[in-house]
Amino acid sequence: MEGVILKKIVILTGSPHHPGTSESLADSFEKGAREAGNELYRFDAGRRTSEFSLLQLQETPGTEEALEPDDIITKEVMPKLIEADVVVLVSSLYYYGINAALKAVIDRFYAYNHDLHGNNGYKDSSHGNHQAITLISGYGQESAFRSLKAYFDQLLNYMRWDRISDVLASDALNGAKLKKHQEEAYQLGKSIH
């Protein structure tokens, strides 16, 4: 089995902090997933905002066609996402929601909905199935994460992506507890094959 690529995984992070707590979860997951033999592509949107634009729609009322800028999202991120088996969405808690840069990338899914939807919109198709993982960090009571978790739940349901698992580091400012969450993310990465 050595040398065989098991899964194509895309990791999308949103935080601009380097190093940061959500980045450390992504790093741990990535390490485990690589050790398991998976192929990975990672896009750290929060540190690369100058390389992509926001979603732009045509001016004509009633049209749903996006005007695609010729940027890294179009050239690199979306092709990797379309081919992915597993999508890992990584965010820290920002005012009860996800990082703005990650949201900007997700908004760009719009022009690729058909290609990104699980089963490509066809009930019996085996092509286009995606699985998803969320890695979330922050500090506060778990209730503070309710709207962020609900957003991810709704997004994954809409995209028809099957959730594999998630890691919620609601106590990310506690170094000892963060290490436990990093280990959880690492083991999750190692389990993907």
N, C-alpha and C positions, 0 to 999 in steps of 0.2 A: 504494500500500500504506500510505501515511501515514495515521495516525488509526485504523488497524485494530488491534484487540486480538488479539494472536497467541495467547498462552497465559494461563491463569489459574494463578498461582503462589502457593502459601502457604509462607511461611518461618516455621518454629518454632525459636526459640532457647531455650536453657536456662540460660545463665550469669547470675548476678546482678551480675557485674562490669561497670561502666560507667565509662570505656571498657575494653574487654577484648579479648583476642586473637580469641576466637571471634566476638565482636560485629563486629570489624573485617572478618572474612571474610564475614559476613552483609551488612555494609554494602557491601562491594565487589561481591558477587554481585548485590545489589539494584540498585545503580547500573547495572551492565551490563544486567541484565534489563529495567529501565525504559527504558534507551536503545534496546533492541531492540523496544520497543513493547508489552511484556507488561503485564498487569494483576497487581498484587501486593497481597497482604495479609500483614502480618507481625505475629506475636505473640511478644513477648519475655517468656516465661513466668517466667524467673528474677527479673525485676524487677516481676512482677505477681502474685505468689503469694497476695496477700490478696484477689484478685478471683475465685479459684476454689477448689474443694474436691477432695479425693481421691476416687477411685472408691469408691462405697458399694454393697454388694450387699444384696439382701433377706435377711431373717433365715431364711426358710423353706429348709430343706435341699433341695438338688437343683434349686433355681431358678437361673436365669442372668439374671434381669432386674435391671438396675442401677436404683438409686434415683437419679434425676438431680436434682442441685441446680439451682436456677434461677440460674445464674451465667454468666460470660462464655464459658466453654467451650461450654455448651449453646446460648446465645443467638447467639454470634458465631463462635467458632473452628470448631465442627463443621460448621455450614452452609457455611463457606468451604472447609473440607477436602473435603467431599462433592462440591463443584462444581469442585475443583481439577483441573488437568491435571498439574501438577508440584508435589510436596511436597519442601521443602528442610528437612532436619533438621540443626540446628547445635548442637554441643556442644563444650565443652572437656573434657579428660581429668580426671576426678575419681576418684581411687582405682581406676583401671583400668576405669571405667565412665562412663556419661553423667551429666549434671547431673540432680539430683533433680527439679527443676521440670519439665524436659523429660520425664522419665520419668513424672511425675504426669499430664501432658497425654496422653502415649501410653497410659497405663493407662485413660484415659477413652475411648479408641477402642472399648472393650469393648461399650458399648451401641450402637455404630454399625458393628460389624464388617461386617454385610451390605452396608451402603451404601459402606463404605470399601474393601472387598476389590476388587482388580482384577477386571474382568469381572463384578462383582457376584455372583461365585460361579458364573456361567454361562460355560462354555467358549467359546461362539461369540458372546458379546455384545461389542459395541464400546463400550457405555456403561459408565462407571465405571472405565475404565482410568486408572491413575495412573502417573506416572513419578516417580522419586525421585533426590535428590542428597543426599549427606552432606558437611558441612563440619566438620572436626574440628581443634581446636588443642590444644596442650599442649607439654610439654617432656620429652624423654627419647628413648631408643632406640625404634625402631619396634616392637620386641617388647612394649613397655609398652602399646601401643595394641591389642594382639591381641584382648583380650576385648571392648573397645569396638567394634572393627570386626566381630567375630563377632556381637555383639548386633545391630548394624545389618543385617548380612547375614541373620540369622535373621528379624528383624522384616520386612524387605522381602520375603523369600521367603514368609513367612506371609501378609502382606497382598497378595501377588501384584502388587507394584509393581515395575516395570522400572527398574533403576538406569541413570541416564544417565551419571553420573560421580561422582567425589568429589574433595575436596581434603583432604589430610592435612598439616597444618602441625605436624610433630612437633618442630620447632625454633623454636617461636613466640616464645621469649624473645630470639632473635637478630633485631634490628630489620631488618637487611638481608635476611635469609631470609624474615621475615614479609612484607616488601613484595613479594617474589616470589610468595608464596602468595596475597596479596591480589590481585595482578595475575592470577594463575591463576583465582581466584574471579570476578573481574570479567569476564575473557574467557569463562568458563563461562556467566555470566549473559547476556552478549551473544549467545552462540550459541543460546540458547533462543528458538525461534520456530516 
